């Protein structure tokens, strides 16, 4: 009987989603978000990702338009453009082949929602396994950041969108569980979830991640407001209990706030406006670069890193402008806007999950260079996968199905 159950569990999952899970686990334990070079770790992660997508699905994404799905069609056009014009511009401009590949790989990660759409649509539990894999990345990256396990590289693991998503999702799940009813079981479950959320929050505090910590505070406020609207008395009582617990634990909020304020006084906006101006100066030298950018592998002298020549910006759209020009920006805005519209629908069905996804995505699009990581593609994948899952399970509010099944 036990053998039958094990076989049933194995047969329930497509080998491709298992490969996706393995890629995420290897990445979480050994990986680097933006590796300086490609080694065995990157080869293993990439191989599992390629198997999870499949040659046939990749071909269909490139060659077959989708009926009545704007964001997937917009993504398909952006993908085809990115594999043609910026590549041609990069080769013609004589950019280093390694630098070109370092741009193309994260570009492909952006389209995981399209490449893996059919896989997640086929069975609901495929999404649950993928969600679990993304949460593993967020948790292990947090732990590696705190313990300094970076393999000698400056990895900025605490900046990754999976880390912030893990923190927010754990908080949201904790509140969701306790709102179902106060009992020893729900109190214990909520306490564990809050404890888990403190791991990435600690990593953010240690490195003074202003945007991420601000997102945590805003998320708590929004979720409290949402549940207050649904059950004001229960939220009021739980808020009082929460304040008492915080006072007993004596979390040094004032010290953290003063440290963040001091960092803001010293660095301000981290030269982000000046960075965009530098990008504009590069691409506006000719109509060709304005329309099509400098190509993959292109670099510029960035004020945000002391004037050094780098191949990235801290804003997704200015990075696309630099590498793919105005045409690339138009196409990428269409794709991103389509995904954000899907995210709005996820948020309306499940605010706890939707807001947890919104914060890391919006931060990475505007403030961090983490959009060049596999993490960002996986968090984007959670948007389309979440809507498919919520539709299939008819579950507009509760996270119990996602967490417990």
C-alpha positions in Angstrom: 0.0 0.0 0.0 2.8 2.4 0.9 4.6 1.6 -2.4 1.4 2.4 -4.3 1.1 5.8 -2.5 4.7 6.7 -3.3 4.3 5.8 -7.0 1.0 7.7 -7.1 2.8 10.8 -5.7 5.6 10.4 -8.3 3.2 9.9 -11.2 1.2 13.0 -10.1 4.0 15.3 -11.2 5.2 15.9 -14.7 9.0 15.3 -14.9 9.3 18.8 -16.2 8.0 20.4 -13.0 10.3 18.2 -11.0 13.2 19.5 -13.1 12.1 23.0 -12.5 12.0 22.3 -8.7 15.5 20.8 -8.9 16.8 23.9 -10.8 15.4 26.1 -8.0 16.9 24.0 -5.2 20.4 23.9 -6.7 20.1 27.6 -7.3 19.0 28.2 -3.8 21.8 26.2 -2.2 24.7 26.9 -4.5 23.7 29.6 -7.0 24.7 33.2 -7.6 22.0 35.6 -9.0 24.5 37.3 -11.3 27.5 35.0 -11.6 30.8 36.5 -12.9 31.3 33.4 -15.0 29.4 30.2 -16.0 30.5 27.1 -14.2 29.1 23.7 -13.2 26.4 25.2 -10.9 25.1 27.4 -13.7 25.2 24.5 -16.1 23.1 22.3 -13.8 20.5 25.0 -13.2 20.3 25.8 -16.9 20.0 22.2 -17.9 17.1 21.5 -15.6 15.4 24.8 -16.7 15.8 23.8 -20.4 14.3 20.3 -19.7 11.4 21.8 -17.7 10.5 24.1 -20.7 11.1 21.6 -23.5 12.1 22.2 -27.1 8.6 21.9 -28.3 7.2 24.5 -25.9 10.1 26.9 -26.7 9.3 26.5 -30.4 5.6 27.1 -29.9 6.3 30.3 -27.9 8.4 31.7 -30.7 6.2 30.6 -33.7 2.6 30.4 -32.5 0.6 33.5 -31.5 -2.0 32.9 -28.7 -5.6 33.8 -29.1 -7.1 36.3 -26.6 -4.1 36.6 -24.4 -2.5 40.0 -24.7 0.4 39.6 -22.3 1.6 36.3 -23.8 1.5 37.8 -27.3 3.2 41.0 -26.2 5.9 38.9 -24.5 6.4 36.8 -27.6 7.0 39.9 -29.8 9.4 41.3 -27.2 11.2 37.9 -27.0 11.6 37.8 -30.8 12.8 41.4 -30.9 15.3 40.8 -28.1 16.8 37.8 -29.8 17.3 39.7 -33.0 18.0 43.5 -33.0 19.9 43.9 -29.7 21.9 40.8 -30.6 22.8 42.2 -34.0 23.7 45.5 -32.5 25.9 43.9 -29.9 27.7 41.8 -32.5 28.1 44.7 -34.9 29.4 46.9 -32.1 32.0 44.3 -31.3 30.9 43.7 -27.7 32.6 40.9 -25.8 30.8 37.5 -26.4 30.8 36.8 -22.6 29.1 40.2 -22.0 26.5 39.4 -24.6 25.7 36.1 -23.0 25.5 37.7 -19.6 22.7 40.0 -21.0 20.9 37.3 -23.0 20.5 34.8 -20.2 18.6 37.2 -17.8 16.6 38.4 -20.7 15.4 34.9 -21.3 14.4 34.6 -17.6 11.9 37.3 -18.2 9.8 34.9 -20.3 9.5 32.1 -17.8 5.8 33.0 -17.4 5.3 32.3 -21.1 7.6 29.3 -21.4 6.1 27.5 -18.4 2.5 28.6 -18.8 1.2 25.3 -20.2 3.1 23.3 -17.6 1.5 25.1 -14.7 -1.9 25.1 -16.3 -1.9 21.3 -16.8 -2.2 20.4 -13.1 -2.9 22.7 -10.0 -0.3 21.0 -7.8 2.4 21.9 -10.3 1.9 25.5 -9.1 2.1 24.5 -5.5 5.5 22.7 -6.0 6.8 25.7 -8.0 5.6 28.1 -5.3 7.4 25.9 -2.7 10.6 26.0 -4.7 10.5 29.8 -5.0 10.0 30.1 -1.2 13.0 27.8 -0.7 15.1 30.2 -2.7 13.9 33.2 -0.6 14.6 31.4 2.7 18.0 30.0 1.8 19.2 33.2 0.2 18.2 35.0 3.4 20.1 32.5 5.5 23.2 32.6 3.2 23.1 36.4 3.4 23.0 36.4 7.2 25.7 33.8 7.5 27.9 35.3 4.8 27.9 32.2 2.6 28.7 33.7 -0.7 31.6 31.7 -2.1 33.8 34.8 -2.1 31.5 36.9 -4.3 29.5 39.9 -3.4 26.1 38.4 -4.2 23.6 40.9 -2.7 21.3 37.9 -1.9 19.2 40.1 0.4 18.3 42.2 -2.6 16.7 39.3 -4.5 12.9 39.5 -5.1 12.4 35.9 -3.7 13.7 37.1 -0.3 11.2 39.9 0.0 8.4 37.7 -1.4 9.2 35.0 1.2 9.1 37.6 4.0 5.8 39.1 2.9 4.1 35.8 2.1 5.0 34.3 5.5 3.5 37.4 7.2 0.4 37.2 5.1 0.0 33.5 5.7 0.4 34.0 9.5 -2.3 36.6 9.5 -4.6 34.5 7.3 -4.2 31.5 9.6 -5.0 33.4 12.8 -7.9 35.1 11.2 -9.5 31.7 10.7 -9.9 31.4 14.4 -7.8 31.6 17.6 -6.7 28.2 18.9 -3.5 26.5 20.0 -3.1 25.2 16.5 -3.5 28.5 14.7 -1.4 30.3 17.3 1.4 27.8 16.9 1.2 27.9 13.0 1.2 31.7 13.0 4.1 31.9 15.3 6.2 29.6 13.1 5.3 31.6 10.0 6.2 34.9 11.7 9.4 33.3 12.9 10.3 32.3 9.4 9.5 35.8 8.1 12.1 37.3 10.5 15.0 35.5 8.8 14.8 37.6 5.5 13.8 40.7 7.5 17.0 40.3 9.6 19.0 40.0 6.4 17.4 43.2 5.1 18.0 45.0 8.4 21.7 44.0 8.5 22.2 45.5 5.1 19.8 48.4 5.5 17.6 47.6 2.5 15.4 50.7 2.6 13.0 49.8 -0.2 12.5 46.2 1.1 11.9 47.2 4.7 9.6 49.9 3.6 7.7 47.3 1.6 7.4 45.1 4.7 5.9 47.9 6.7 3.5 48.9 3.9 2.5 45.3 3.3 1.6 44.8 7.0 -0.4 48.0 6.9 -2.4 47.0 3.8 -3.0 43.4 5.0 -4.2 44.7 8.4 -6.5 47.1 6.6 -7.9 44.4 4.4 -8.6 42.1 7.3 -9.9 45.0 9.4 -12.5 45.6 6.7 -13.5 41.9 6.9 -13.4 41.5 10.6 -12.7 44.7 12.6 -13.2 43.4 16.1 -10.9 40.4 15.6 -8.2 42.5 14.0 -8.4 45.1 16.7 -7.9 42.5 19.4 -5.1 40.8 17.5 -3.4 44.2 17.0 -3.4 44.9 20.7 -1.9 41.4 21.3 0.7 42.1 18.6 1.7 45.4 20.2 2.1 43.8 23.6 4.3 41.0 22.1 6.5 43.6 20.3 6.9 45.5 23.5 7.9 42.3 25.4 10.3 41.2 22.7 11.7 44.7 22.6 12.5 44.9 18.9 14.8 47.9 18.4 12.6 49.7 15.8 13.9 53.1 16.7 17.5 52.0 16.2 16.7 50.5 12.8 14.7 53.6 11.7 17.6 55.9 12.7 20.1 53.7 10.8 17.8 53.9 7.7 17.4 57.6 8.1 21.1 58.1 8.4 21.7 56.1 5.2 19.1 58.2 3.4 20.8 61.4 4.5 24.1 60.1 3.2 23.2 58.5 -0.1 19.7 59.9 -1.0 18.4 58.3 -4.1 21.7 56.5 -4.9 22.3 58.6 -8.0 19.3 57.0 -9.8 18.3 60.2 -11.8 21.9 60.8 -12.8 22.1 57.1 -13.9 19.2 57.6 -16.3 20.8 60.8 -17.6 24.0 58.9 -18.3 22.0 56.2 -20.2 20.2 58.9 -22.2 23.6 60.5 -23.1 24.7 57.2 -24.6 21.7 56.2 -26.6 20.9 59.7 -27.9 24.1 60.1 -29.9 22.5 58.8 -33.1 19.0 57.7 -34.4 20.3 54.1 -34.7 21.2 53.8 -31.0 18.1 55.7 -29.9 15.9 53.2 -31.8 17.8 50.0 -31.2 20.2 50.7 -28.3 23.8 49.7 -27.9 23.0 46.0 -28.1 23.5 43.1 -25.7 26.9 43.5 -24.0 26.8 47.3 -24.1 28.3 49.2 -21.2 28.3 52.8 -20.0 29.9 54.8 -17.2 27.4 54.7 -14.4 27.3 57.5 -11.8 25.5 55.1 -9.4 28.7 53.0 -9.0 31.2 55.8 -9.0 31.5 56.3 -12.7 32.7 52.8 -13.4 31.9 51.1 -16.8 29.2 48.6 -16.1 26.7 46.6 -18.2 23.6 47.2 -16.0 21.4 50.0 -14.6 19.3 49.9 -11.4 16.1 50.4 -13.3 14.6 47.8 -15.6 13.3 50.2 -18.2 16.5 52.3 -18.4 18.5 49.0 -18.8 16.2 48.0 -21.7 16.6 51.5 -23.2 20.4 51.2 -23.1 20.5 47.7 -24.6 17.4 47.6 -26.9 16.6 51.2 -27.5 13.2 53.0 -27.7 11.7 50.1 -29.7 12.7 47.7 -26.9 11.2 49.9 -24.3 7.8 50.1 -26.2 7.7 46.3 -26.5 8.8 45.6 -22.9 6.3 48.1 -21.5 3.5 46.2 -23.4 4.7 42.9 -21.9 5.1 44.3 -18.3 1.8 46.1 -18.5 0.1 42.9 -19.5 1.6 41.0 -16.6 0.7 43.8 -14.1 -2.9 43.5 -15.3 -2.8 39.8 -14.5 -1.2 40.7 -11.1 -4.1 43.1 -10.4 -6.6 40.2 -11.0 -4.5 38.0 -8.7 -4.6 40.7 -6.0 -8.4 41.1 -6.3 -8.9 37.4 -5.8 -6.3 37.0 -3.1 -4.8 40.3 -1.6 -2.4 38.4 0.7 -0.7 36.7 -2.3 -1.1 39.6 -4.7 0.4 42.2 -2.5 3.3 39.9 -1.6 4.1 39.6 -5.3 3.6 43.2 -6.1 6.2 44.6 -3.8 9.3 42.8 -5.1 8.2 43.2 -8.7 7.7 46.9 -8.5 10.9 47.5 -6.5 13.0 45.5 -9.1 11.4 47.3 -12.0 12.3 50.7 -10.6 15.1 50.6 -7.9 17.2 47.4 -7.9 19.2 45.6 -10.6 17.9 42.3 -9.4 15.8 42.0 -12.6 18.9 40.4 -14.1 18.4 37.4 -11.9 16.6 34.1 -12.2 14.7 35.1 -9.1 12.9 37.9 -11.0 11.8 35.5 -13.7 10.5 33.1 -11.1 8.5 35.8 -9.3 7.0 36.9 -12.6 6.1 33.2 -13.2 4.2 33.3 -9.9 1.9 36.0 -11.3 0.5 33.9 -14.2 0.7 30.7 -12.1 -1.2 32.2 -9.2 -4.1 33.3 -11.5 -4.3 29.8 -13.1 -4.3 28.2 -9.6 -6.8 30.5 -8.1 -9.1 30.1 -11.0 -8.8 26.3 -11.0 -9.4 26.1 -7.2 -12.1 28.7 -7.1 -10.3 30.1 -4.0 -10.6 33.9 -4.0 -9.4 34.7 -0.4 -8.0 31.9 1.7 -4.5 30.7 1.4 -5.3 27.4 3.1 -5.3 25.5 -0.1 -1.9 26.8 -1.2 -0.3 26.4 2.2 -1.8 23.2 3.5 -2.7 20.9 0.7 
